[in-house]
């Protein structure tokens, strides 16, 4: 375990099993169709890669980068830093997110993508933190529901580090203070 963590919340084995289960559900729900996975950078990278390997359908992949965080806190203002390269009109779109917290960024993204007229638009998140929710958003696929803890690893970061950890863990408050 990394020295800056309080505890490991989700092990590599649990991640693998949960993602395999999600891939199976998505494959069943979208059977016979091509699904466009829209990853929310940067946190989605590891999750989306492993999820795609567990989807037994034709898939397209595209990415968006949105920002509402500075360090450990949301600024409340969502900005699009990188937009989709391809049109999603008449496509079955599945947004791939690392974590849904307040839901404000996802609410903004859903509103934005709906204007592009996809056939369907759903959310798949690795982690859901419902106790922090400030926006009512429909999450169709959830890997794990977690408590209100600041988590890192498996794509999730704090100030750009810890993304490469093969598990998800709770960051110590002392690590947050040190890295400000």
C-alpha positions as a Markdown table, in Angstrom:
| # | Residue | x | y | z |
|---|---|---|---|---|
| 1 | Unk | 0.0 | 0.0 | 0.0 |
| 2 | Unk | 1.2 | 3.5 | -0.8 |
| 3 | Unk | 2.5 | 5.5 | 2.2 |
| 4 | Unk | 0.0 | 8.4 | 1.5 |
| 5 | Unk | -3.0 | 6.2 | 1.9 |
| 6 | Unk | -5.2 | 5.5 | 5.0 |
| 7 | Unk | -6.5 | 2.2 | 3.5 |
| 8 | Unk | -7.2 | 0.3 | 0.3 |
| 9 | Unk | -10.9 | 0.4 | -0.4 |
| 10 | Unk | -11.1 | -1.6 | -3.6 |
| 11 | Unk | -8.4 | -4.2 | -4.4 |
| 12 | Unk | -7.2 | -5.0 | -8.0 |
| 13 | Unk | -9.1 | -8.3 | -7.8 |
| 14 | Unk | -12.4 | -6.5 | -6.8 |
| 15 | Unk | -11.9 | -4.0 | -9.6 |
| 16 | Unk | -11.4 | -6.7 | -12.2 |
| 17 | Unk | -14.5 | -8.6 | -11.0 |
| 18 | Unk | -16.7 | -5.5 | -10.9 |
| 19 | Unk | -15.6 | -4.3 | -14.3 |
| 20 | Unk | -16.1 | -7.8 | -15.9 |
| 21 | Unk | -19.7 | -7.7 | -14.4 |
| 22 | Unk | -20.3 | -4.2 | -15.9 |
| 23 | Unk | -19.0 | -5.3 | -19.3 |
| 24 | Unk | -21.4 | -8.3 | -19.3 |
| 25 | Unk | -24.4 | -6.1 | -18.4 |
| 26 | Unk | -23.5 | -3.6 | -21.1 |
| 27 | Unk | -23.0 | -6.3 | -23.7 |
| 28 | Unk | -26.4 | -7.7 | -22.9 |
| 29 | Unk | -28.2 | -4.4 | -22.9 |
| 30 | Unk | -26.7 | -3.2 | -26.2 |
| 31 | Unk | -26.8 | -6.6 | -27.9 |
| 32 | Unk | -26.7 | -6.3 | -31.7 |
| 33 | Unk | -25.7 | -2.6 | -31.6 |
| 34 | Unk | -22.5 | -0.6 | -31.7 |
| 35 | Unk | -21.9 | 1.4 | -28.6 |
| 36 | Unk | -19.9 | 4.6 | -28.5 |
| 37 | Unk | -17.9 | 4.9 | -25.4 |
| 38 | Unk | -17.2 | 8.5 | -24.4 |
| 39 | Unk | -14.5 | 8.6 | -21.8 |
| 40 | Unk | -14.1 | 11.6 | -19.5 |
| 41 | Unk | -10.4 | 12.3 | -19.3 |
| 42 | Unk | -8.1 | 11.8 | -17.6 |
| 43 | Unk | -9.5 | 9.7 | -14.8 |
| 44 | Unk | -11.4 | 7.2 | -17.1 |
| 45 | Unk | -8.3 | 5.9 | -18.9 |
| 46 | Unk | -7.6 | 2.7 | -16.9 |
| 47 | Unk | -11.3 | 1.9 | -16.3 |
| 48 | Unk | -12.4 | 2.5 | -19.9 |
| 49 | Unk | -9.5 | 0.4 | -21.2 |
| 50 | Unk | -10.4 | -2.6 | -19.0 |
| 51 | Unk | -14.2 | -2.1 | -19.5 |
| 52 | Unk | -13.8 | -2.1 | -23.3 |
| 53 | Unk | -12.0 | -5.4 | -23.1 |
| 54 | Unk | -15.0 | -6.9 | -21.3 |
| 55 | Unk | -17.6 | -5.6 | -23.8 |
| 56 | Unk | -18.4 | -8.2 | -26.4 |
| 57 | Unk | -19.8 | -5.8 | -29.0 |
| 58 | Unk | -18.5 | -3.4 | -31.6 |
| 59 | Unk | -17.5 | -0.2 | -29.9 |
| 60 | Unk | -16.3 | 3.2 | -30.9 |
| 61 | Unk | -14.3 | 5.3 | -28.5 |
| 62 | Unk | -14.0 | 9.1 | -28.1 |
| 63 | Unk | -13.0 | 11.4 | -25.3 |
| 64 | Unk | -13.9 | 14.6 | -23.6 |
| 65 | Unk | -12.0 | 16.5 | -20.9 |
| 66 | Unk | -13.9 | 18.6 | -18.5 |
| 67 | Unk | -12.7 | 20.4 | -15.4 |
| 68 | Unk | -14.4 | 21.6 | -12.3 |
| 69 | Unk | -11.7 | 20.7 | -9.7 |
| 70 | Unk | -8.7 | 22.5 | -8.3 |
| 71 | Unk | -6.8 | 20.2 | -5.9 |
| 72 | Unk | -9.2 | 18.4 | -3.7 |
| 73 | Unk | -12.2 | 20.8 | -4.2 |
| 74 | Unk | -14.7 | 21.5 | -6.9 |
| 75 | Unk | -14.8 | 25.0 | -8.2 |
| 76 | Unk | -18.4 | 24.6 | -9.3 |
| 77 | Unk | -17.6 | 25.9 | -12.8 |
| 78 | Unk | -17.4 | 23.3 | -15.5 |
| 79 | Unk | -15.1 | 23.9 | -18.5 |
| 80 | Unk | -14.7 | 21.7 | -21.7 |
| 81 | Unk | -10.9 | 21.4 | -22.2 |
| 82 | Unk | -11.2 | 18.8 | -25.0 |
| 83 | Unk | -14.3 | 18.0 | -27.1 |
| 84 | Unk | -15.4 | 14.9 | -29.1 |
| 85 | Unk | -13.7 | 14.4 | -32.4 |
| 86 | Unk | -16.6 | 12.6 | -34.0 |
| 87 | Unk | -20.4 | 13.2 | -34.2 |
| 88 | Unk | -22.6 | 11.2 | -31.9 |
| 89 | Unk | -25.8 | 11.9 | -33.8 |
| 90 | Unk | -28.0 | 8.7 | -33.9 |
| 91 | Unk | -25.4 | 6.8 | -31.9 |
| 92 | Unk | -25.9 | 4.8 | -28.7 |
| 93 | Unk | -23.6 | 6.7 | -26.3 |
| 94 | Unk | -22.3 | 5.5 | -23.0 |
| 95 | Unk | -20.4 | 8.1 | -21.0 |
| 96 | Unk | -17.5 | 6.4 | -19.1 |
| 97 | Unk | -16.6 | 8.2 | -15.9 |
| 98 | Unk | -14.2 | 7.4 | -13.1 |
| 99 | Unk | -16.3 | 8.9 | -10.3 |
| 100 | Unk | -19.6 | 10.7 | -9.9 |
| 101 | Unk | -19.5 | 13.0 | -6.8 |
| 102 | Unk | -21.7 | 16.1 | -6.7 |
| 103 | Unk | -23.0 | 15.2 | -10.2 |
| 104 | Unk | -22.6 | 18.8 | -11.4 |
| 105 | Unk | -20.0 | 18.0 | -14.0 |
| 106 | Unk | -22.0 | 15.1 | -15.3 |
| 107 | Unk | -25.2 | 17.1 | -15.4 |
| 108 | Unk | -23.4 | 19.7 | -17.5 |
| 109 | Unk | -22.0 | 16.9 | -19.8 |
| 110 | Unk | -25.4 | 15.2 | -20.2 |
| 111 | Unk | -27.0 | 18.5 | -21.2 |
| 112 | Unk | -24.3 | 19.2 | -23.6 |
| 113 | Unk | -24.3 | 15.8 | -25.3 |
| 114 | Unk | -28.1 | 15.7 | -25.5 |
| 115 | Unk | -28.0 | 18.7 | -27.9 |
| 116 | Unk | -25.9 | 16.5 | -30.3 |
| 117 | Unk | -28.9 | 14.1 | -30.8 |
| 118 | Unk | -27.6 | 10.7 | -29.8 |
| 119 | Unk | -30.0 | 7.7 | -30.2 |
| 120 | Unk | -29.4 | 7.0 | -26.5 |
| 121 | Unk | -27.3 | 8.5 | -23.8 |
| 122 | Unk | -26.4 | 6.7 | -20.6 |
| 123 | Unk | -23.8 | 6.9 | -17.8 |
| 124 | Unk | -21.4 | 4.2 | -16.6 |
| 125 | Unk | -19.3 | 5.2 | -13.6 |
| 126 | Unk | -16.6 | 3.1 | -11.8 |
| 127 | Unk | -17.4 | 4.9 | -8.5 |
| 128 | Unk | -20.5 | 6.6 | -7.2 |
| 129 | Unk | -20.5 | 8.8 | -4.2 |
| 130 | Unk | -24.2 | 9.5 | -3.7 |
| 131 | Unk | -23.9 | 11.2 | -0.3 |
| 132 | Unk | -22.2 | 14.2 | -2.1 |
| 133 | Unk | -24.8 | 14.4 | -4.9 |
| 134 | Unk | -26.1 | 17.9 | -5.7 |
| 135 | Unk | -27.6 | 17.1 | -9.1 |
| 136 | Unk | -30.1 | 14.5 | -9.9 |
| 137 | Unk | -28.5 | 12.4 | -12.7 |
| 138 | Unk | -29.5 | 9.0 | -13.9 |
| 139 | Unk | -26.6 | 6.6 | -13.6 |
| 140 | Unk | -27.4 | 3.3 | -15.4 |
| 141 | Unk | -24.2 | 1.4 | -14.6 |
| 142 | Unk | -22.2 | 1.7 | -11.4 |
| 143 | Unk | -19.2 | -0.4 | -10.5 |
| 144 | Unk | -18.9 | 0.5 | -6.8 |
| 145 | Unk | -20.7 | 2.8 | -4.4 |
| 146 | Unk | -18.4 | 4.4 | -1.9 |
| 147 | Unk | -18.7 | 6.7 | 1.2 |
| 148 | Unk | -17.6 | 10.3 | 1.2 |
| 149 | Unk | -13.9 | 9.8 | 1.2 |
| 150 | Unk | -11.2 | 11.4 | -0.9 |
| 151 | Unk | -10.0 | 8.4 | -3.1 |
| 152 | Unk | -7.1 | 8.0 | -5.5 |
| 153 | Unk | -5.7 | 5.2 | -7.7 |
| 154 | Unk | -6.8 | 3.3 | -10.8 |
| 155 | Unk | -7.1 | 6.6 | -12.7 |
| 156 | Unk | -8.2 | 8.9 | -9.9 |
| 157 | Unk | -5.7 | 11.5 | -8.9 |
| 158 | Unk | -4.8 | 14.3 | -6.5 |
| 159 | Unk | -3.0 | 17.1 | -8.2 |
| 160 | Unk | -2.1 | 14.7 | -11.1 |
| 161 | Unk | -0.5 | 11.9 | -9.0 |
| 162 | Unk | -1.6 | 8.5 | -7.8 |
| 163 | Unk | -3.4 | 7.6 | -11.0 |
| 164 | Unk | -1.1 | 4.6 | -11.6 |
| 165 | Unk | -2.0 | 2.7 | -8.4 |
| 166 | Unk | -3.6 | -0.6 | -9.3 |
| 167 | Unk | -6.3 | -0.3 | -6.6 |
| 168 | Unk | -8.5 | 2.5 | -5.1 |
| 169 | Unk | -7.5 | 3.9 | -1.7 |
| 170 | Unk | -8.4 | 6.7 | 0.6 |
| 171 | Unk | -5.8 | 9.4 | 0.7 |
| 172 | Unk | -4.6 | 10.6 | 4.1 |
| 173 | Unk | -5.4 | 14.2 | 5.0 |
| 174 | Unk | -1.8 | 14.8 | 5.7 |
| 175 | Unk | -1.0 | 13.9 | 2.0 |
| 176 | Unk | -3.6 | 16.5 | 0.9 |
| 177 | Unk | -2.1 | 19.2 | 3.1 |
| 178 | Unk | 1.5 | 18.4 | 2.0 |
| 179 | Unk | 0.7 | 18.4 | -1.7 |
| 180 | Unk | -1.2 | 21.7 | -1.8 |
